[in-house]
Amino acid sequence: MLTKEDEKYYERYFDLFVQPGWKQLLTDLTESLNSYRIEDIKDEASLNLVKGERAVLHRLINFETSMKETYDMILESERVETV
């Protein structure tokens, strides 16, 4: 069951996700993600760096979806428990 603190936690993120700045950040992150070129990877160290950077970018880009899915799963779980 979501506590009041949990509700506020998710509400703050949901408020953030509708802000123009959030959409702008996602656009910038997606452009950065798409700017990687295999030709620019010179060695294994560069490859590992790019893999790490891309993993972080993916996580940030998908953060909104992840938060919404987690919230929905919690609500669904609560709904099932009360039935």
Backbone torsions as a table, in degrees:
resi	resn	phi	psi	omega
1	MET	NA	135.9	179.5
2	LEU	-74.8	131.8	174.0
3	THR	-84.5	172.2	175.8
4	LYS	-60.4	-38.3	178.8
5	GLU	-65.0	-40.4	177.5
6	ASP	-62.6	-44.5	178.7
7	GLU	-58.4	-45.8	179.3
8	LYS	-63.2	-39.7	178.8
9	TYR	-55.7	-51.8	-178.8
10	TYR	-70.5	-38.6	179.4
11	GLU	-59.9	-39.6	178.6
12	ARG	-62.0	-42.7	177.9
13	TYR	-66.9	-42.2	180.0
14	PHE	-63.6	-35.9	174.6
15	ASP	-64.1	-40.8	178.5
16	LEU	-62.1	-43.0	-173.5
17	PHE	-64.7	-19.8	179.6
18	VAL	-94.1	-1.1	-179.1
19	GLN	-78.5	143.4	177.3
20	PRO	-58.3	-34.4	179.8
21	GLY	-63.1	-34.2	177.7
22	TRP	-65.8	-44.9	179.5
23	LYS	-63.4	-38.9	178.2
24	GLN	-64.6	-42.6	177.6
25	LEU	-60.5	-44.5	178.6
26	LEU	-60.8	-40.5	177.3
27	THR	-61.2	-46.6	179.9
28	ASP	-63.9	-42.2	179.5
29	LEU	-64.6	-40.7	179.2
30	THR	-65.4	-40.6	176.9
31	GLU	-62.9	-41.2	177.6
32	SER	-62.9	-44.4	179.2
33	LEU	-59.8	-42.6	-177.5
34	ASN	-76.3	-10.3	-176.7
35	SER	-83.4	-11.1	179.6
36	TYR	-68.2	136.3	179.0
37	ARG	-125.8	133.8	-179.0
38	ILE	-60.6	-29.9	-179.1
39	GLU	-65.1	-22.9	-177.6
40	ASP	-84.7	-7.3	-179.6
41	ILE	-87.1	113.6	-172.3
42	LYS	-94.0	-28.3	-176.3
43	ASP	-156.6	-177.8	-176.8
44	GLU	-64.0	-37.0	179.1
45	ALA	-63.5	-42.3	177.4
46	SER	-64.7	-39.5	178.6
47	LEU	-61.4	-46.1	-179.9
48	ASN	-64.0	-37.8	177.0
49	LEU	-63.1	-47.3	179.8
50	VAL	-62.3	-41.7	178.5
51	LYS	-59.8	-43.7	178.9
52	GLY	-65.3	-44.3	179.1
53	GLU	-62.7	-42.9	179.9
54	ARG	-66.3	-36.0	178.1
55	ALA	-63.2	-42.1	178.4
56	VAL	-65.4	-44.7	179.2
57	LEU	-61.0	-43.9	177.8
58	HIS	-59.8	-43.8	-178.9
59	ARG	-62.3	-43.2	179.0
60	LEU	-66.8	-43.2	-179.0
61	ILE	-63.4	-35.9	-178.1
62	ASN	-93.4	4.0	-175.7
63	PHE	-60.7	-44.7	-179.4
64	GLU	-59.7	-48.3	179.1
65	THR	-60.7	-43.1	179.9
66	SER	-61.8	-44.7	179.5
67	MET	-63.2	-44.1	-179.3
68	LYS	-65.5	-41.5	179.5
69	GLU	-65.9	-40.4	178.1
70	THR	-63.7	-45.6	179.0
71	TYR	-60.4	-46.3	179.2
72	ASP	-61.7	-38.9	178.2
73	MET	-64.6	-40.0	177.9
74	ILE	-63.3	-45.9	180.0
75	LEU	-62.9	-41.6	179.2
76	GLU	-64.5	-41.2	177.8
77	SER	-61.6	-41.6	177.6
78	GLU	-65.6	-39.5	180.0
79	ARG	-63.7	-42.9	-180.0
80	VAL	-65.0	-39.5	-179.1
81	GLU	-65.1	-30.9	-177.4
82	THR	-86.8	-8.8	-179.1
83	VAL	-84.6	NA	NA
